[in-house]
Amino acid sequence: MSDIQQSIEAVWRIESAKVIAVLTRLMGDVGLAEDLAQEALLAALEHWPQSGVPDNPGAWLITTAKHRGLDILRREHRIEDKHREIEVDLARRPEEALARLDDVIDGEVEDDLLRLMFISCHPVLAPENRVALTLRLLGGLTTEEIARGFLVPTPTIAQRIVRAKRTLKEARVPFESPRGEERDARVASVLEVLYLIFNEGYSATAGDDWVRPALCEDAMRLGRVLAELAPQDPEVHGLVALMEIQASRLKARVDANGAPVLLLDQDRTRWDRALIQHGLDSLGRAELGGTLGPYTLQAAIAACHARAATPEETDWTRITALYDALVQLMPSPIVELNRAVAYGMAFGPAAGLEVVAPLRRDPALARYHLLPSVVGDLLHRLGRFDEARAEFARAATLTSNATEQALLRARASTTTDQGGS
């Protein structure tokens, strides 16, 4: 790939969401907006190698796509007065018109980006379709890149994106920022999508790799954009803090051969201290909001680990208190399982087993591999090695991630009366 092509690709990653957002407002159709944006990208690939990247590449892309959009509107006899006015100006006074268009773009693009986030993550869409559409429209990823990230066939991702656009069009979802309770629900949906993307990168559910950092980076980038667009929302900052603190450990989560390294065994000198500080700053902004929400509580838990120079210095008592609060706000078997781990570390493995006991009867966790993994670890610490081996072996059969399977099988085979693990 040539230098100019790399530059165009970098510009597209940065500017594509803004281009699509502005065009969605102007055209009233997110699918058409993306098509026009793609045509503008093709035009850039044709013209910029000769003319160079313009000073304001985003405005160039929007203007190019807008010309094409005007052609479509003209053909369909739906040109509004503002489109006629801009079209006339572009023909008679192009420099002045483009300058005015730049002012419009600069003044409204932030609102348009927020509206595009709300549309991409609209609750009317199935969760997997929200994720695909968000990465496509806001992340600037190709269909192939999204498919690679989630280890699914490219046609599957393409179908999800097409289905999402069709659903939005049929539901006539307006391109606007909701207010009041509806806005809170829509922000929660956006955060849920970013959380899903990040977690798939942080702990891959399938494939050979335990982590896929590119997905984490995409989620963090979009989270930071949202934090700029909605600076008064504490949970937005809470999610950014959680992602940044968790991502600070990515390099230490695998060894030189790509094998998983558990939290307490990680080389903490490999943790990204700058990213941790960014996360702690975001956590501070989230905590200014007063009542702590689920993402902020999870970030506070992650911060307890980040602040500990050694595993022994971890404030497990505080972590258990944070999990006690989290389970009240977000009751779920998985939160309860994490709470059991914390109790096992703070008050001993017997206390952890007491918390986890009801979960072993919960059908929601019947096929969740981390339940027997946690139980196996607690049993091992109690010296109940035969039971621990059986739990690790069962956990290995429940995960689709090859690297995690190998880790669990190794724990099963090395769990002995001498305490190996």
HELIX and SHEET records of a PDB file:
HELIX    1   1 ASP A    3  MET A   27  1                                  25    
HELIX    2   2 VAL A   30  SER A   51  1                                  22    
HELIX    3   3 PRO A   57  ARG A   75  1                                  19    
HELIX    4   4 ASP A   81  ARG A   92  1                                  12    
HELIX    5   5 PRO A   94  SER A  120  1                                  27    
HELIX    6   6 PRO A  127  LEU A  137  1                                  11    
HELIX    7   7 THR A  143  PHE A  150  1                                   8    
HELIX    8   8 THR A  154  ALA A  171  1                                  18    
HELIX    9   9 GLY A  180  TYR A  202  1                                  23    
HELIX   10  10 PRO A  213  LEU A  229  1                                  17    
HELIX   11  11 PRO A  234  ALA A  247  1                                  14    
HELIX   12  12 LEU A  250  ALA A  252  5                                   3    
HELIX   13  13 LEU A  263  ASP A  265  5                                   3    
HELIX   14  14 ARG A  268  ARG A  270  5                                   3    
HELIX   15  15 ARG A  273  GLU A  287  1                                  15    
HELIX   16  16 PRO A  294  ARG A  307  1                                  14    
HELIX   17  17 PRO A  311  GLU A  313  5                                   3    
HELIX   18  18 TRP A  316  LEU A  329  1                                  14    
HELIX   19  19 PRO A  333  PHE A  347  1                                  15    
HELIX   20  20 PRO A  349  VAL A  356  1                                   8    
HELIX   21  21 ALA A  357  ARG A  361  5                                   5    
HELIX   22  22 PRO A  363  LEU A  365  5                                   3    
HELIX   23  23 LEU A  370  ARG A  381  1                                  12    
HELIX   24  24 PHE A  385  LEU A  398  1                                  14    
HELIX   25  25 ALA A  402  THR A  414  1                                  13    
SHEET    1   A 2 ALA A 206  GLY A 207  0                                        
SHEET    2   A 2 SER A 400  ASN A 401  1                                        
END                                                                             
